[in-house]
Amino acid sequence: MAGTINKVILIGNLGDAVKMHYFDDKNCIGRFPIATSETYTNKQTGEKITNTDWHNIVVKNGLAKVCEKYLTKGDKIYIEGKLKNRQWEQDGIKRYATEVHVNEMTMLSTKKTSDNTTNPVQNNQSSVATPKTVAKEEDDDDDLPF
């Protein structure tokens, strides 16, 4: 196998609302954190322990607008993307951040009605809504015909 792979798949919950930055008529970026958790039981104490990791998520253009419109804090989502590292200087101190740049996202939370209660039709099926892929960001530099 030639080359390398930079691919991230996460399922987590939004930790905050989507923060949008608009650059011109066409381009925008949305940023938000998601939390992924792992729970296990300590064999020696019997105590249930939960470890939570936070991930900085970046979405661009059309996908960012979809996220801004439909996602709220606490929503569960599935994302695919790639890791990007960036650095900047602030007050003479070098800062670093690792971000997940998303190219595909699926909303996993149940749809809420206007009075903030779960839709009874979805509630009768199960507590987990059928996942719905809402957008996929296409790479412009891909010339494959399929």
For each residue, the residues with C-beta under 8 A, 3 or more apart:
1:
2:
3:
4:
5:
6: 82 83
7: 80 81 82
8: 79 80 81 82 83 100
9: 78 79 80
10: 34 36 55 78 79 100
11: 36 76 77 78 79 108
12: 34 35 36 37 55 76 77
13: 34 35 74 75 76 77
14: 17 18 32 33 34 71 72 73 74 75 77
15: 32 33 34 35 54 73
16: 19 32 33 73
17: 14 32 71 72 73
18: 14 30 31 32 59 64 67 68 71
19: 16 30 31 32
20: 28 29 30 64 68
21: 28 29 30 31
22: 27 28
23: 27 28 29
24: 27
25:
26: 61
27: 22 23 24 60 61
28: 20 21 22 23 60 61 64 65
29: 20 21 23 58 59 60 64
30: 18 19 20 21 58 59 60 63 64 65 67 68
31: 18 19 21 56 57 58 59 99
32: 14 15 16 17 18 19 57 67 71
33: 14 15 16 54 55 56 57
34: 10 12 13 14 15 54 55 57 77 79
35: 12 13 15 52 53 54 55
36: 10 11 12 52 53 55
37: 12 50 51 52 53
38: 50 51 53
39: 48 49 50 51
40: 48 49
41: 46 47 48 49
42: 45 46 47 48 49
43: 46
44:
45: 42
46: 41 42 43
47: 41 42
48: 39 40 41 42
49: 39 40 41 42
50: 37 38 39
51: 37 38 39
52: 35 36 37
53: 35 36 37 38
54: 15 33 34 35
55: 10 12 33 34 35 36 100
56: 31 33 97 98 99 100
57: 31 32 33 34 79 81 99 100 102
58: 29 30 31 84 99 100 101 102
59: 18 29 30 31 63 64 67 102 105 137
60: 27 28 29 30 63 64 101 137
61: 26 27 28 64 65 137
62: 65 66 135 137
63: 30 59 60 66 67 102 103 105 135 136 137
64: 18 20 28 29 30 59 60 61 67 68
65: 28 30 61 62 68 69
66: 62 63 69 70 105 134 135
67: 18 30 32 59 63 64 70 71 105
68: 18 20 30 64 65 71
69: 65 66
70: 66 67 107 134
71: 14 17 18 32 67 68 75 77 107
72: 14 17 75
73: 14 15 16 17
74: 13 14 109
75: 13 14 71 72 107 108 109
76: 11 12 13 107 108 109
77: 11 12 13 14 34 71 105 106 107 108 109
78: 9 10 11 105 106 108 131
79: 8 9 10 11 34 57 100 102 104 105 106
80: 7 8 9 102 103 104 105
81: 7 8 57 100 101 102 103 104
82: 6 7 8 100 101 103
83: 6 8 98 99 100 101
84: 58 98 99 100 101
85: 96 97 98 99
86: 96 97 99
87: 94 95 96 97
88: 94 95
89: 92 93 94 95
90: 93 95
91:
92: 89
93: 89 90
94: 87 88 89
95: 87 88 89 90
96: 85 86 87
97: 56 85 86 87
98: 56 83 84 85
99: 31 56 57 58 83 84 85 86
100: 8 10 55 56 57 58 79 81 82 83 84
101: 58 60 81 82 83 84
102: 57 58 59 63 79 80 81 105 137
103: 63 80 81 82 136 137 138 139
104: 79 80 81 133 135 136 137
105: 59 63 66 67 77 78 79 80 102 133 134 135
106: 77 78 79 131 132 133 134
107: 70 71 75 76 77 131 132 134
108: 11 75 76 77 78 128 129 131
109: 74 75 76 77 129
110: 118 119 122 123 127 128 129
111: 119 122 129
112: 116 117 118 119
113: 116 117 118 119
114:
115:
116: 112 113
117: 112 113
118: 110 112 113 122 123
119: 110 111 112 113 122 123
120: 123 124
121: 124 125
122: 110 111 118 119 125 129
123: 110 118 119 120 127
124: 120 121
125: 121 122 129 130
126:
127: 110 123
128: 108 110
129: 108 109 110 111 122 125 132
130: 125
131: 78 106 107 108
132: 106 107 129
133: 104 105 106 136
134: 66 70 105 106 107
135: 62 63 66 104 105
136: 63 103 104 133
137: 59 60 61 62 63 102 103 104
138: 103 142
139: 103 142
140:
141:
142: 138 139
143:
144:
145:
146:
